[in-house]
Amino acid sequence: MTAELHNRGFHLNHKTIQRLMKQLGLICRVRAKKYRSYKGKLAELRQICCSGISMRKNQIRNG
């Protein structure tokens, strides 16, 4: 809302706009982003790379 008013030439503080919206009963809700734990093939590649690195570290330690 604030950005659109700025585009139209009304330069008001965002708090002022929120107060006006509250008085007029206007609600602007932004949907929160959902948590996505699925990483697909990236997780598989990371697991392969990390296992290879840990194997090399063990070889270096053991001689």
MOZI-V497376 format. One record per backbone hydrogen bond with DSSP energy under -0.5 kcal/mol. NH is the residue of the N-H (numbers start at 0). CO is the residue of the C=O. If there is no record, write none. Layout:
BEGIN
NH:CO  NH:CO
END
This chain:
BEGIN
4:0  5:1  6:2  7:3  8:5  9:4  10:8  11:9  16:12  17:13  18:14  19:15  20:16  21:17  22:18  23:19  24:20  24:21  25:20  28:26  30:28  36:34  41:38  42:39  43:39  44:40  45:41  46:42  47:43  48:44  49:45  50:46  51:47  52:48  53:49  54:50  55:51  56:52  57:53  58:54  59:55  60:56  61:57  62:58
END
